[in-house]
Amino acid sequence: MLNFDEARFVRIQSGAVALRERIEAVVAQCLAAGAQNIFFLGTGGAAILMHPAAQLLQRRSRFPALIDITAELQLAQSVHLTNKSIVVVPSLSGTTKESVALLSRIKDVGATVITLVGHEETPLGKGGDHVFVNFAEDDTSCESFYLQSLFIALAMLKHRGELAESERILAELEQLPPLLLEVKRNYEEEAAGFAQKLAASDYHIITGAGNVWPQAWYYGMCILEEMQWIRTRPVHASDFFHGTLELVDKGVSVVLFKGEDSARPLADRVENFAPAYTDKLTVLDTADFELPGISPDVRALVSPIVLATALERVSAHLEVIRNHPLTTRRYYKRVAY
């Protein structure tokens, strides 16, 4: 595969899976101590990657799961953030400015802080009550964060008696790292073609629904915009029909991500509409990937992880096609703002 270290990828995702048992123990401890809600925070892309786990709890548990914008929470506070809250803060670097700034306020409130970091010797690596460290870099962090946050949500469901067949589900998830590697291998040729389509337009409408919508949002904002300087319009597949559809015309690129959860019909609606008005619809559907040994209900849970792992291959080809390394920035962490 182009510019890819297979052993490194499997090692990092296996590292995330290896955290599961300790995550379960910490969640059980928090519930036993009387926790009353859980916040999934973070900043930028890392915050977006928490959304599928939060949504899973919002859909399946009576335990309140909240999402907020870290920078706003620092300014506005929340009556829901108390000493009975669990707060999950992901940061690959462990130094993200907004998240570090909020940490002291969370501590003052007395909430229990769980940090997910790539480096322990950092403010967030040292500042959490429970710190989970799994080294990763930009090209491997999505899957790692998705897995860790999913384990938090599943542990909550399991210990509250809200998850049927929990042992089967968790056992299947432990098989995922080598399966994701096979997804990458099998998608390599198609990924190169997808990258050509992305490179051919300077503007893309990117859409999805359910637990893959965050990946659509993330890929548009954090990869195409930040790392490739390509203009995008990420929009939820439902909201697509409340404004954005009027921008669809011949030559306008629409990129649709499809998952396998209950929201899939919303993506189908976009797929049925767009071809009548644009000749540039590109669909990436997790149902097209083989995941031997993974049941349909678990496939639905891991759809954003599968998308992330396939899209990394697209990004690897895109930076070569456009002669624009993914590490190149004009402003991000380069100028004062």
Phi, psi and omega in degrees: 000149183295124173047054185216135179255104186296315183297320179298317180299310181297321180298317182291315181289327175294328175297321177294316179297324182294343179280351189304312185296320178289325175300315179300317181296319180293317179298316178300320179296317180295318179294319180295332180277359175098022178304142185244345175198170179225132175256135169253110184248224186104179183224141176061224184299322180299324178294319180299323183292346177278345188297319179301321180293317178297317180296321179301315178292320179297328181276328192241351184234151172272357176282122186296126176243126185238149174237139177214167176268119188306314182296324177288320181297327177297327183268324190254340183064180180205135179291344181277342181274107185224184177286000175254013181263147166258132181238120179260122182234108176268144174198114182300314181285331186080007185233007185307123191307308185294322181290320178296320180297323181284337187304316182294323178295317178300318179297319180299322179293328181098012178291158176270123186255125172251119177251141177244111187226163175264346184219127184283323185278062182217166179304317180280332176292331179262341190269346182281154171289326176227117186248128177246119185249125173217104181303134175206169173232179189307323185280354181232000188283328182304305182299320181298313180292320177301314182296313182297316180291325176297319178297325177296312181296316181293323177297319177299313179297317182298311185286344176265001180072028183250012182231109176285147177055040185300320183294320177297313182300313181293324178295320179293321180297329180292342178278353195293317187309308179292332177292322178295324176299320178293325175302314180298313181301314185286340184262355189307312182294316179294326179299321178296320178292320178298318180298322177299319179294320178294322181290339185281349180231149179259009179207134181223134166272122183242129187217160179184177182215167178064216186281357174263351176303316178303325179292325175297313178299312181299314185294321178295311187283311191270335181256298185292318181282302185293314189265346181231354178058036176257129182288135180225162173231084175290130180212136177299145184300332176286314180291342176310324184268014178232048177142301189295332181302334181289348177269352182283127181203172178304130179090353178272125183281125172243123180248120184245126174256130181241131175253196187234022178266190186292346181274002183306323179302334177292324175289322177303323181298318177294317181297327179284330184278311194300319185298340179285346187232344175224149177262013183232060172261127176239128184242131172241114189242122181295338180294344180279350183262137177279134175225079184303133177086359180257121183287159181305321181291327178283324174304319179298321180294324188261008180307315179295329178291317179296318177299314181301319184288326176287320182292334175300323177293322176299314182298321180299321178284324184297319182293330178284315180301318183268359183051046183224094181304144180295344181271354183283129178226152171263317188239322188301117181058022179241332178232165178283135176201000000 
